[in-house]
Amino acid sequence: MPFMIESTYIWLALASALAILEICTPNIVCIWFIAGSMCAFLTSFVIESIIVQGLVFSFATGICLALTKPMAKKMLGKQPVPTNADMLVGQHCIVTEDIHPEKKGRVKADGVYWMAQCTTPVKAGTVVEIKAMSGATLTVEPLTVKNM
């Protein structure tokens, strides 16, 4: 007679292995499969058929995934961390070197000098608003009464 492992132990081993894997990963990866394995494990005490147990595993995993994935995604959704570009856009800064549409100039924003471009000529000493950032170049626009 060949060596046979009871399905009860298989489901328990699968749930344990998945739990260890879940602990080792930074994201929620297989918690739904752990729940399915535990449901199949409990089913194995009542029903001997491995096919029925597999169906219970699949069904329970699918239900858990459908019910909790949107909620988990919302709860674990990370807000983007602002970068230099995000923090500078919308701020006002001073032009330190004349800017022309065909020639970049320089501005000082938060104590740092940046290359800047603008679609209109801007003289040094003018206060401008930062509209965008591309690489290390800021796109600026002169302040008007409407922008202030």
SULGI-V625471 format. One record per backbone hydrogen bond with DSSP energy under -0.5 kcal/mol. CO is the residue of the C=O (numbers start at 1). NH is the residue of the N-H. Records with the same first field share a line. If there is no record, write none. Layout:
# SULGI-V625471
CO = NH / NH
This chain:
# SULGI-V625471
4 = 6
6 = 9 / 10
7 = 11
8 = 12
9 = 13
10 = 14
11 = 15
12 = 16
13 = 17
14 = 18
15 = 19
16 = 20
17 = 21
18 = 22
19 = 23
20 = 24
21 = 25
22 = 25
27 = 29
30 = 34
31 = 35
32 = 36
33 = 37
34 = 38
35 = 39
36 = 40
37 = 41
38 = 42
39 = 43
40 = 44
42 = 45
43 = 46 / 47
49 = 53
50 = 54
51 = 55
52 = 56
53 = 57
54 = 58
55 = 59
56 = 60
57 = 61
58 = 62
59 = 63
60 = 64
61 = 65
62 = 66
63 = 67
64 = 68
65 = 69
68 = 72
69 = 73
70 = 74
71 = 75
72 = 76
73 = 77
80 = 82
83 = 87
84 = 88
85 = 89
88 = 91
91 = 130
93 = 128
94 = 108
95 = 125
97 = 106
99 = 122
100 = 103
103 = 100
105 = 116
106 = 96 / 97
107 = 109 / 114
108 = 94
109 = 112
112 = 109
114 = 107
115 = 138
116 = 105
117 = 140
122 = 99
123 = 126
126 = 95
127 = 143
128 = 93
129 = 131 / 141
130 = 90
132 = 139
134 = 137
136 = 115
137 = 134
138 = 117 / 140
139 = 131 / 132
141 = 129
144 = 148
